Structures are given as C-alpha cells and as structure tokens.
Amino acid sequence: MNYRINYNVVLFNEILYDKEIKVKNKDNELMAKCSLEDYLRRKHGDAFRQLIITKCVPELSLIHISEP
C-alpha cells in the first residue's frame, strides 16, 4: 500500500516545515513512517534531529471500470 505523509523535519540548525512525500509499497502505516525516518536520516546525516509527522493517509488506488 502507498501512504501520503505530511511532516516537519528538525535539523541541527533549521526546521523544514510542511513537507510531503509519497511512500510506496509498505505493508502498514508504521512501516511507512519508519521508512521515511530512515530516508531522512540518510539524506541529512548528522544534522537530522527529529521527524514530526503531521498527517499520514493511505492512498487508495481507484480502478475505473467502464461499462460498454
């Protein structure tokens, strides 16, 4: 399942507000959040201090079936 996560990131010398990302192919919400935190730790390195998740919603895939 895919999740759309809104978050803020606290770094050593700044705070990044109102960020959004789509996390793909995770079994549940917790795994999506952990995956995002791991990604941000790799991206920002030692400057990373805290992840604040403001919203996490599953993205439902809509299949449109057209009738003849």
C-alpha positions as CSV (number, residue, x, y, z in Angstrom):
1,M,0.0,0.0,0.0
2,N,1.1,3.6,-0.6
3,Y,0.9,6.4,2.0
4,R,1.0,10.1,1.7
5,I,2.8,11.6,4.7
6,N,3.0,15.3,5.7
7,Y,5.8,16.1,8.0
8,N,8.3,18.6,9.5
9,V,12.0,17.9,10.0
10,V,14.1,19.3,12.8
11,L,17.7,19.6,11.8
12,F,20.7,20.9,13.8
13,N,20.4,24.5,12.5
14,E,16.9,24.7,11.0
15,I,13.4,23.3,10.8
16,L,11.9,22.3,7.5
17,Y,8.1,22.8,7.6
18,D,5.2,21.5,5.6
19,K,6.9,18.8,3.6
20,E,5.0,16.0,1.9
21,I,6.1,12.7,0.4
22,K,4.6,9.6,-1.0
23,V,5.9,6.3,0.5
24,K,5.3,3.3,-1.7
25,N,4.9,-0.4,-1.2
26,K,4.7,-0.6,2.6
27,D,2.6,-3.2,4.5
28,N,1.3,-0.7,7.1
29,E,1.4,2.9,8.4
30,L,4.1,2.2,10.9
31,M,6.5,0.7,8.3
32,A,5.8,3.7,6.0
33,K,6.7,6.2,8.8
34,C,9.9,4.2,9.7
35,S,10.9,4.1,6.1
36,L,10.6,7.9,5.9
37,E,12.6,8.4,9.0
38,D,15.4,6.1,7.7
39,Y,15.4,8.0,4.4
40,L,15.7,11.4,6.2
41,R,18.5,10.1,8.4
42,R,20.5,9.1,5.3
43,K,19.6,12.3,3.4
44,H,20.5,14.8,6.2
45,G,23.2,12.7,8.1
46,D,24.3,14.1,11.4
47,A,22.2,17.2,11.1
48,F,19.0,15.2,11.5
49,R,17.4,15.6,14.9
50,Q,13.7,14.8,14.8
51,L,10.8,13.8,12.4
52,I,7.4,15.3,13.2
53,I,4.6,13.6,11.3
54,T,1.5,15.8,11.0
55,K,-0.6,13.6,8.8
56,C,-0.4,10.1,7.3
57,V,-3.1,8.8,5.0
58,P,-3.2,5.7,2.8
59,E,-3.6,6.3,-0.9
60,L,-6.4,4.1,-2.3
61,S,-5.9,3.0,-5.9
62,L,-9.1,3.6,-7.8
63,I,-9.8,1.3,-10.6
64,H,-12.2,2.7,-13.1
65,I,-14.3,0.1,-14.9
66,S,-16.1,1.4,-17.9
67,E,-19.2,-0.4,-19.0
68,P,-19.8,-0.8,-22.7
